[in-house]
């Protein structure tokens, strides 16, 4: 009876040992299989080097590219496919179209289309990825159906990007957008990036959303997508959305408008500098300096006393960007302001501008006149020569060491 616990323990150890040994055996088998596949793939690539050379030469010709001669084994077909996919991902235009047509003639698109129905999730995702790389336009509908079934999976964005690359009609792009945003409403940046992978321009879709939609998630997606482009959109829609109840929508609208201040109505930048939202005021202050809007020097001076530090900092930096006129306004503000956080921000900006100007003058002679003029302005406004805070600190430390 006393041996029964020991026998039970031994049995458990035997089972665990067998399980561990079996696990190592499976890992060894998988490793061997992976190495074997890699070796066969490399052999296939080496065997068809002449064919790849033919493709490189014929790429610029008008004739269609021919499939490799003879019949290919499964691994040889995978080897040729891997090289074609690599090329398709790195080139654009008619060359890529010729490679896509070659993939179609070789049956690669039909093969991957069939793999979309595999019972294995990993196989379906890999097939979707390959179809996306090949820009198989005829597979867009199948990819959208796959996305509908697997929208909750973490790999939904892989399938979505493949569908975007294959989309041939605006309706397909809209359906893709709806599927992704319905399930992942907070992934606006990723969804916009996926839609940008399409050969179709998503800008008209975004413009339509701004004109007709009220859903904040869709509006944020459209604004995110438009912010990465270079085309202005409807000013009327943006002005309407600037009054949105969603703070993030208002901020994205303001930032998009401030990318094109030259097309805004007179005074609108000034209104944004006085907007109730601090982040919008900060964005407007930054835009004045980025676009050299000298007309708004005085509003920037007023913004130096803003309760939000981002607005104060952005205003001070923009005044520096406006050259000597802006630097003079900054010095006047530092001279006239009461002690406090706002004055500290202004002084920090002045010190930064003077130190950077001095460093630039030491590197390049052409910067000396600008630094001299800034030094003159500083001396005129404060009745003393400028001394860098870092230099003053170093001098103070030297005195302390000497007197110690």
C-alpha positions in Angstrom: 0.0 0.0 0.0 2.9 2.4 0.8 4.2 1.9 -2.7 1.1 3.2 -4.4 1.9 7.0 -4.2 5.4 6.3 -5.6 3.9 4.2 -8.4 1.5 7.0 -9.2 4.3 9.6 -9.2 6.4 7.4 -11.4 3.4 7.0 -13.8 3.0 10.8 -14.0 6.7 11.3 -14.7 6.6 8.7 -17.4 3.7 10.4 -19.0 5.3 13.9 -18.8 8.6 12.5 -20.1 6.8 10.9 -23.0 5.0 14.2 -23.7 8.2 16.2 -23.6 10.0 13.7 -25.8 7.1 13.8 -28.3 7.2 17.6 -28.3 10.9 17.6 -29.1 10.2 15.1 -31.8 7.6 17.2 -33.4 9.8 20.3 -33.2 12.6 18.4 -34.8 10.3 17.2 -37.5 9.1 20.7 -38.2 12.6 22.0 -38.3 13.7 19.3 -40.7 10.6 20.1 -42.9 11.4 23.8 -42.9 15.0 23.2 -43.8 14.0 20.8 -46.6 11.5 23.3 -48.0 14.1 26.1 -47.9 16.7 24.0 -49.6 14.2 23.0 -52.4 13.2 26.6 -52.8 16.8 27.7 -53.2 17.3 24.9 -55.7 14.3 26.1 -57.6 15.5 29.6 -57.7 19.0 28.5 -58.9 17.5 26.3 -61.6 15.4 29.1 -63.1 18.1 31.8 -63.1 18.0 31.8 -66.9 14.3 32.3 -66.9 14.6 35.3 -64.5 17.2 36.8 -66.8 14.8 36.4 -69.7 12.1 38.3 -67.7 14.5 41.1 -66.9 15.4 41.5 -70.6 11.8 41.2 -71.9 10.3 43.6 -69.3 10.7 46.6 -71.5 9.4 44.9 -74.7 5.8 45.1 -75.9 5.3 41.4 -76.1 3.7 39.5 -73.2 6.0 37.6 -70.8 6.0 33.9 -71.4 5.7 31.3 -68.5 8.7 29.1 -67.8 9.1 26.2 -70.3 8.2 22.7 -69.3 6.3 21.5 -66.3 7.2 22.7 -62.8 7.2 20.8 -59.6 5.3 22.3 -56.7 8.4 23.7 -55.1 9.7 25.0 -58.4 6.4 26.8 -58.9 6.7 28.3 -55.4 10.2 29.4 -56.2 9.2 31.2 -59.3 6.2 32.7 -57.5 8.3 34.0 -54.7 10.6 35.8 -57.2 7.6 37.3 -59.1 6.0 38.5 -55.9 9.3 40.1 -54.9 9.5 42.0 -58.2 5.8 43.1 -58.2 6.3 44.7 -54.7 9.2 46.7 -55.9 8.1 48.1 -59.3 5.2 50.2 -60.5 3.3 50.9 -63.7 3.2 48.8 -66.9 6.0 46.5 -65.7 4.0 45.5 -62.7 1.0 44.9 -64.9 3.0 42.6 -67.2 4.1 40.6 -64.2 0.5 40.3 -62.9 -0.6 39.1 -66.3 2.2 36.5 -66.2 1.0 35.3 -62.8 -2.4 34.9 -64.3 -1.1 33.0 -67.3 0.8 30.7 -65.0 -2.3 29.9 -63.0 -0.9 31.4 -59.8 -4.0 33.6 -59.3 -6.4 30.7 -59.7 -4.2 28.6 -57.3 -4.3 31.3 -54.6 -8.0 31.9 -55.2 -8.7 28.2 -54.4 -6.6 28.4 -51.3 -8.9 31.1 -49.9 -11.3 28.2 -49.2 -8.8 26.2 -47.2 -10.0 25.0 -43.7 -6.7 26.4 -42.3 -6.7 30.0 -41.3 -3.0 30.6 -41.9 -3.4 29.2 -45.5 -6.3 31.6 -46.2 -4.4 34.6 -44.9 -1.3 33.7 -46.9 -3.4 33.3 -50.1 -5.1 36.6 -49.5 -1.7 38.3 -49.1 -0.3 36.7 -52.3 -3.4 37.8 -54.2 -3.0 41.4 -52.9 0.7 41.4 -54.0 -0.4 40.2 -57.5 -3.1 43.0 -57.7 -5.6 40.3 -58.9 -8.5 42.6 -59.7 -10.9 39.7 -60.3 -10.4 38.5 -56.7 -11.5 41.7 -55.0 -15.0 40.3 -54.4 -13.7 37.0 -53.0 -11.4 38.9 -50.6 -14.2 41.1 -49.4 -16.3 38.0 -48.7 -13.3 36.5 -46.8 -13.0 39.7 -44.8 -16.7 39.6 -43.9 -16.1 36.1 -42.4 -12.9 36.9 -40.6 -13.4 40.6 -39.7 -13.0 39.9 -36.0 -9.6 38.1 -36.5 -6.4 39.9 -35.8 -5.4 39.2 -39.4 -8.4 41.1 -40.8 -6.1 44.0 -41.7 -3.9 41.7 -43.8 -7.0 40.6 -45.8 -8.2 44.2 -45.9 -5.0 45.5 -47.4 -5.1 42.7 -50.0 -8.6 43.6 -50.9 -7.6 47.3 -51.3 -4.8 46.4 -53.6 -7.2 44.3 -55.8 -10.1 46.8 -55.7 -11.0 48.0 -59.2 -14.2 50.0 -58.5 -15.0 52.7 -55.9 -17.9 50.6 -54.6 -15.4 47.9 -53.5 -13.3 50.5 -51.7 -16.3 51.9 -49.9 -17.4 48.4 -48.9 -13.9 47.6 -47.6 -13.9 50.9 -45.6 -17.4 50.1 -44.1 -16.3 46.6 -43.1 -13.1 47.8 -41.3 -14.7 50.8 -39.6 -17.7 48.9 -38.4 -15.6 46.4 -36.5 -12.5 48.5 -35.8 -13.9 52.1 -35.4 -10.7 53.4 -33.6 -8.3 52.1 -36.3 -8.6 55.2 -38.5 -4.9 55.6 -39.2 -4.4 52.0 -40.1 -7.6 51.9 -42.2 -6.5 55.1 -44.1 -3.1 53.5 -44.7 -4.8 50.3 -46.1 -7.0 52.4 -48.4 -4.0 54.3 -49.7 -2.5 51.0 -50.9 -5.3 50.8 -53.6 -4.7 51.8 -57.2 -7.9 53.8 -56.8 -7.8 57.3 -55.3 -9.7 57.3 -52.0 -9.9 61.1 -51.9 -13.3 61.4 -53.6 -14.6 58.8 -51.1 -13.2 60.9 -48.2 -14.8 64.1 -49.7 -18.1 62.4 -49.9 -17.9 61.4 -46.2 -17.2 64.9 -45.2 -20.2 66.2 -47.1 -22.7 63.5 -46.0 -21.7 61.6 -42.9 -22.1 62.5 -39.3 -20.5 59.5 -37.7 -17.3 60.8 -35.8 -15.4 57.6 -36.6 -16.0 57.9 -40.4 -15.2 61.7 -40.3 -11.9 61.0 -38.5 -11.0 58.4 -41.1 -11.7 60.8 -43.9 -9.8 63.6 -42.2 -6.9 61.3 -41.5 -6.8 60.1 -45.1 -7.0 63.6 -46.5 -4.2 64.9 -44.2 -1.8 62.5 -45.8 -2.6 63.8 -49.3 -1.8 67.0 -51.1 -5.2 68.1 -52.4 -7.4 70.7 -50.7 -11.0 69.6 -50.0 -14.3 71.4 -49.8 -13.8 74.4 -47.6 -17.6 74.6 -46.8 -17.5 71.1 -45.4 -14.5 71.9 -43.2 -16.1 75.1 -41.9 -19.2 73.1 -41.0 -17.2 70.4 -39.2 -15.2 73.0 -37.3 -18.4 73.3 -35.2 -18.6 69.6 -34.6 -19.4 68.3 -31.1 -16.5 66.0 -31.3 -13.3 67.7 -30.1 -10.9 65.5 -32.1 -12.9 66.1 -35.3 -12.6 69.8 -34.7 -8.9 69.5 -34.2 -8.3 67.4 -37.3 -10.4 69.8 -39.3 -8.4 72.8 -38.1 -5.1 71.1 -38.8 -6.3 70.2 -42.3 -7.4 73.8 -43.0 -4.1 75.2 -41.7 -2.2 73.1 -44.3 -3.5 75.4 -47.0 -3.7 78.9 -45.4 -3.4 80.6 -48.7 -6.9 79.3 -49.8 -8.6 80.2 -46.5 -10.9 83.3 -46.3 -9.3 86.4 -44.8 -9.3 86.4 -41.1 -9.9 82.7 -40.6 -6.4 82.0 -39.3 -7.0 84.8 -36.8 -10.3 83.1 -35.7 -8.4 79.9 -35.2 -5.9 81.7 -33.1 -8.8 82.8 -30.8 -10.7 79.5 -31.0 -12.1 78.1 -27.7 -10.1 74.9 -28.0 -6.5 75.3 -26.8 -5.1 72.6 -29.2 -6.6 74.4 -32.2 -5.1 77.7 -31.0 -1.7 75.9 -30.7 -2.0 74.4 -34.2 -2.9 77.9 -35.6 0.1 79.5 -33.8 2.4 76.8 -35.2 1.0 77.3 -38.8 1.7 81.0 -38.8 5.4 80.3 -38.4 5.5 77.4 -40.8 3.8 79.4 -43.6 5.5 82.7 -42.8 2.2 84.6 -42.3 3.7 87.9 -41.3 0.2 89.5 -41.1 -0.5 87.6 -37.8 2.5 88.9 -35.9 0.4 90.9 -33.5 -2.1 88.1 -32.8 0.9 85.9 -32.1 2.1 88.4 -29.6 -1.2 88.3 -27.8 -1.1 84.5 -27.8 2.2 84.6 -25.8 0.0 85.2 -22.7 -2.4 82.3 -23.5 -3.2 80.1 -20.5 -2.2 76.9 -22.4 1.5 76.4 -22.5 1.3 74.7 -26.0 -0.1 78.0 -27.4 2.5 80.1 -25.7 5.3 77.8 -26.9 4.0 77.6 -30.5 3.5 81.4 -30.6 7.1 82.1 -29.4 8.6 79.6 -31.9 6.6 81.0 -34.8 7.7 84.5 -34.0 11.3 83.3 -34.2 10.5 81.8 -37.6 9.2 85.2 -38.8 12.7 86.6 -38.8 13.9 89.9 -37.3 10.4 91.3 -37.2 9.2 88.4 -35.1 12.2 88.5 -32.9 11.7 92.1 -32.2 8.1 91.5 -31.1 9.3 88.7 -28.9 11.8 91.0 -27.2 9.1 93.6 -26.7 6.9 91.0 -25.1 9.6 89.9 -22.7 10.4 93.5 -21.7 6.7 94.4 -21.0 5.3 91.1 -19.5 4.9 90.5 -15.8 6.9 87.7 -14.2 5.3 84.3 -14.6 5.1 81.2 -16.8 4.3 83.2 -19.9 7.4 85.4 -19.5 9.5 82.3 -18.8 8.4 80.8 -22.1 9.3 84.0 -24.0 12.7 84.3 -22.4 13.4 80.6 -23.2 12.6 81.3 -26.8 14.8 84.4 -26.9 17.7 82.5 -25.4 17.3 79.6 -27.8 17.1 82.0 -30.8 20.2 83.9 -29.7 22.3 80.8 -29.0 21.3 79.1 -32.3 22.1 82.3 -34.2 25.5 82.6 -32.5 26.3 79.0 -33.3 25.3 79.5 -36.9 27.4 82.6 -37.2 30.5 80.7 -36.0 29.9 78.0 -38.6 29.1 80.3 -41.6 30.1 83.8 -42.3 26.9 84.6 -44.1 25.0 84.2 -40.8 27.1 86.9 -39.1 24.9 89.9 -40.3 21.7 88.2 -39.0 23.3 87.5 -35.6 24.7 91.0 -35.4 21.2 92.5 -36.1 19.6 90.2 -33.5 22.3 91.3 -31.0 21.6 94.9 -31.8 17.8 94.4 -31.3 18.4 92.7 -28.0 20.8 95.5 -26.8 18.2 98.1 -27.8 15.3 96.5 -26.1 17.0 95.5 -22.8 19.9 98.1 -22.6 22.5 95.4 -22.2 24.5 92.9 -24.3 23.2 89.4 -24.5 24.9 86.7 -22.4 24.0 83.1 -22.9 22.5 81.4 -19.7 24.9 78.5 -20.2 27.9 80.7 -20.4 26.8 82.6 -17.2 26.3 79.3 -15.4 29.7 78.0 -16.4 31.3 81.3 -15.2 29.5 81.1 -11.9 30.7 77.6 -11.3 34.3 78.6 -12.1 34.1 81.4 -9.5 32.7 79.0 -6.9 35.5 76.5 -7.5 38.1 79.3 -7.4 36.9 80.7 -4.1 36.5 77.3 -2.5 
